[in-house]
């Protein structure tokens, strides 16, 4: 006689099915849809002083905000000033034999209650214009799509500027293709060292860290990492810490 499944096992299987369906929908989307659509400000009512200054025409560029170190609390400002693109980082892992499941963009956790397990999803988003501006954000929700929307919105609020230059010791071009100096970023046990590289080198970095540098507009860089690099959260945060140190002003 087959063994009857418990309520906990049924909920875990249901959550796993939902996760697989969302991943399949994400993979089926064409690459052109991943570009964020520029949002108008016609029906937007600003709630902060920065938003009112922008709508009155006092702010024309995102650098005007970042240079004065003003806090962005409304994502509509970034949508209107920049043509941003977004990408998600593989921070989770699906179930597999002996823990060998594929890496996923959703990290699933469960909370124990008397009624059973309540699943929750989290994701890490990166946004940038590939022209010296980038930001990251973490979103959490009971469903996958709201978690992604929260992550993208928070990434827009955390945007910062990355200084670029031609600083390779054997490169003398005039293009802004690499970082201006060697920097070190740290988060948790992960340490990332970024070194300027000549034109044509490419991004010699970890696969997930390449998403951050590409959206920041960096085309050539050397890197060296230490610590538990499989913890993607700390890897990306260490990369962000290194990029923020490029601003030598």
N, C-alpha and C positions, 0 to 999 in steps of 0.2 A: 504494500500500500504506500503510495507516494506521500512524503512528508509535507504537511500543510505549512505554507509560508506565514510568518508572523507579520503583524502590522508594521513593525519597524523595517523588515526586509522589503515589504511592498512599497513603503514610502521611499526607501533608498533606491529601488529600481525605478520608481516613477521620476524621482529627481534626476537620475542618470539619463533616462530617456529624454527629459526636457533639455538637459544639457547638450546631448548629442544632436537634437533637432535644431537648437539655436546655433550650434557650431556649423552644421550643414548649411543653414541659411546664410551665415556669415561668409562661408567659403564660396557659395554660389554667386554672391554679389560681384558685379564687375568692378574692376579697379577704379573706374571713373567715378563710381558712387562714393568712394572713400574720401573724396575731396569735399571739404566743408563748403556749403553754399553760403555766400555772403548775405547776411541778414540786414534788411533795411531798418531804419529808425522811425518810420512813419507812424506806426502804432505803438511805439515804445515810449513809456513815461519814465524818465530817470528818477531814481530815488536818492541818489547821492550827489554831493557837490561836484565831484568829478564828472558824473554823467550829465549834469546840467551844463557844466562848462563845455563839454564836448558837443552837446546839442545846440548850444549857442554859437558854435563855430570858433571857440577860443583854442581848441586843440585840433591840429591838422595831422599829426603824426604820432605813432605809438612811442617814438623816442622822446617826445615832449613829456610824456608821462613817466617813462623809466628814468630819464635824466634827473627829474626832480624827486624820484623815489616815492611817488604817490601810489597808494594802495588801490588796486582795481577790485571793485566789489560787484561789478555788473559785466557779464560776459558779452553783452551787446556792443560794448565799446570796442572790444577786440574784433568782433565779427565785422564791424563797420570800417575799422582802420586797416585790416589786414585780410589777405587771402590765405587762410590757414588750411593745412592738411592735417589729418589725424591718423594715428596708428595705435594698435593695441599690442601689449607685451605679453608673451607667454609666461604667465606666473603660476598656472595650475597644472594639474596632471590628472588624466583620466585613469580609471582602474584598469589594471592589466595583470598578467601573470607575474608573480614575484615582484610586484611593484614597478613593472616596466611599462606602464602606460605612456601614451603620447602626451607631450606638453600641450596645454590648452591656454586660451586667453582668459578663461574663467577659473577662479579658485573657489572651490565649494567648501563651506564649513557647515556644521550642524549643531544645533542647540538642543540639549536633552530636556524634554518636558514630560509631564504625566501622560499627555495625549500622544506622545511619540517624538520623533525627530523633526525639527523645523530647519530646512535647508536655507542657506544664505550664500549669495554669490558676490564676489568682489573682482575688480579688474583694474588694470593700470593703463592709462591712456597717455599718449605723447602727442602734442600739437606743435606745429611750427610752420613757418613760411619759407623755409629753405633759403633764408636770406639774413641770417643772424639773429633770429628770434625763436625761442623754444620754451616749452613749459610741460610739466607733468602733473597728473592728478589721479587720485584713487577714488573709485566709486563703489559703494556697497548697497545691495538691495536684496529683496526676497526673490526678484526675477532678474534675468540677465540683461535685457534691454534697458530698463531703468538704471542699472548699475553702470552700463556703458555711457549713458547720457550724463550721469552725475560725474563720471571720471573726465569726460571731455570738457564739461563746464568748469570743473575745478582746475583743469590744466590751463584753460584760458585765463583764469584769475591768477595763476602762478607764473605767468609768462615773464621771461627775463631776456636780456640781450647778451649775445655771445660775440666777443671781439674776434675778428678774423684777420689774417695777414698772410704774406708770403715769407715764412721764417725758416724754411729748410736751409741747412748749411750748404747744400749743393744745388740750390734753386735760386734763380734771380729774376723770376717773372714778376709781373705787376698785378696779378689776379689775387683775390681774397679766397684762397682755397684751403688754408690750414689755420691752426691756432698760432697766436703770436709768440708763445713761450711754453716751456715745459711746465705742466701743472700736475698736482697730486690731489685726488679726491678720495674721501673715506666715508664709509657708512657701515656700521656694525663691524663684522670681521673682514669686509671686502675693501681692498685698496686698489685704486685705478690710477695708473700713471700715463698721461697723454703727452706725446712728444711730437713737435712739428715734423712734417715729412715733405719731400719735394713733390712737384706736380707729377701726376701719373701714378703715384704709389697706391692710391686707393685707401679704403678704411681697413686697416689691419687691426681689427678689434673683434670682440665677441659678437655673435650673431644678433642678440637682442640689443646690445649697446650700439650696434650699427644703425638701428632705427632712430635712436636719439641724435646721433651725429649727423645723419642724413637730413633730418628735418631741421636741424640747426644751420644747415648750409655748409658744413665742413665736408670736403671731398677727399682730403689726404691727411692721414695721421697714423702714427705708430702708437701702440699701447702695450702695457704690461699690467697684469692683474694678479692680486694675491688674495688669499682667503677662500671662503666658500662661495664660489662664483655661481653655483647652481641656485642660490637664493637670489632670484632675479630682482626682487624689490631692492635689496641692498646694492646690487650691481648697477641698476639705473640711478639710484640716489647718489652713489659714489661718482658716477659719470656726470651728474648734474653739479655736484660739488666741485669737480674739476673744471667744468665749463664756466662756472660762475667766477672762478679765480682768473679767467682770461681777461676780465675787465680790470685793467691796471690803472684806471683813472682814479 
